[in-house]
Amino acid sequence: MNGLLLAQKGPETWVWMLGVLLLVLLVLVILLFKYLNLWVQAYFSKAGIGFFQLVGMSLRKINPTVVVRAKISAVQARIALETNDLEAHYLAGGNVINVVRSLIASDRAGLDLDFMRAAAIDLAGRDVLEAVRTCVNPKVIDCPDPSKGKSEVSAMAKDGIQVLAKARVTVRTNIARLVGGATEETIIARVGEGIVSTIGSSMTHKDVLENPDSISKTVLAKGLDAGTAFEILSIDIADVDIGNNIGARLQADQAEADKIIAQARAEERRAMAVAREQEMIAAVMENRAKVVLAEAEVPVAMAEAFRNGNLGIMDYMRMKNLEADTSMRRNFGGDAPPGQEPKKS
């Protein structure tokens, strides 16, 4: 009956149905070419990933090749992982391959690391595989970091001599504190601070040169790895050098500063003395002016005495003789009369 109906509709219906059938076959061929290789790999590796799961990954914007490779690696290493966990980690922006490799490395090394912790470390921006490798094979950190432009830590002993030290810190990753723990920069800063503190507490620079291991022992005993993502295994002083005599230079600078201050105070006292001298000269001139004014009143008083009959001519002559004698004596002695500057010989 259906064939009769199709025959009655004509050849156009057959062409349309044939086109749909060809389109479906084309889609199936594309899917087979795209996912058949991955499905075969997963099937023979016993990864437990079905064909339609691969198609679903593509629909969820997941790269099926990455998930299949990661799952096959985990299965071959006998590590139990769920495909959904790998997909979720990929969608979260994590590095699925790196996480699986870190799980394999930690399993071989006997470390306690599960998928959830490894995924958290990876999403936190840390290289989880490098962390596992550092945990198995400790790394050496130079203090200070040469890439920052400094090659030695400088400190000053109590005798004023500068000591230059270079340390090498051997650390191992602490998986339990990797998320939220401080990085290598914190280790370098703490070790450098410990070196400066230890050298600064030494009485002389000779003590540091004789026992450089005292620096490493003191710094290591402070527990500088607290709150960091690493465990400090050892601190070794690679090199110790003598720098400048900072104490002598500071004393010289202080002496120069004290000299400048003393000179300034002496100049201040000199200026005050000069000002006082000028004040005294002005006071002398003022007093001399008063003497001159007082002497100018003597002739007036004498004239008034003449008019009143209180002064005679002989008294006046005796006074003039006395003045002449006094003037002569002053000329012989080099003294100046009142109101005048003394004569210079």
MOKAQUI-V225880 format. One line per field, one symbol per residue. ss: DSSP state (H for helix, E for strand, - for the rest). burial: I if it has 16 or more other C-alpha atoms within 10 Angstrom, else O. A space follows every 50 residues. Layout:
# MOKAQUI-V225880
ss = ???
burial = ???
This chain:
# MOKAQUI-V225880
ss = -HHHHHHHH-HHHHHHHHHHHHHHHHHHHHHHHHHHHHHHHHHH------ HHHHHHHHH----HHHHHHHHHHHHH------HHHHHHHHH----HHHHH HHHHHHHHH-----HHHHHHHHH----HHHHHHHHH--EEEEE--HHH-- --EEEE----EEEEEEEEEEEEE-HHH----E-HHHHHHHHHHHHHHHHH ----HHHHHH--HHHHHHHH-------E-EEEEEEEEEEEEEEEEHHHHH HHHHHHHHHHHHHHHHHHHHHHHHHHHHHHHHHHHHHHHHHHHHHHHHHH HHHHHHHH----HHHHHHHHHHHHHHHHHHHHH------------
burial = OOOOOOOOOOOOOOOOOOOOOOOOOOOOOOOOOOIOOIIOIIOOIOIIIO IOOIOOOOOOOIOIIOIIIIIIIIIOIOIOIOIOOIIOIIOOOIIIIIII IIIIIIIOOOOOIOIOIIIIIIIOOOIIIOIIIIIIOIOIIIIIIOOOOO IIIIIIIOIIIIIIIIIIIIIIIIIOIIIOIIOOOIIIOIIIOIIIIIII OIOIIOOIOOOIOIIIOOIIOOOIIOOIIIIIOOIIIOOIOIOOOIIOOO OOOOOOOOOOOOOOOOOOOOOOOOOOOOOOOOOOOOOOOOOOOOOOOOOO OOOOOOOOOOOOOOOOOOOOOOOOOOOOOOOOOOOOOOIOOOOOO
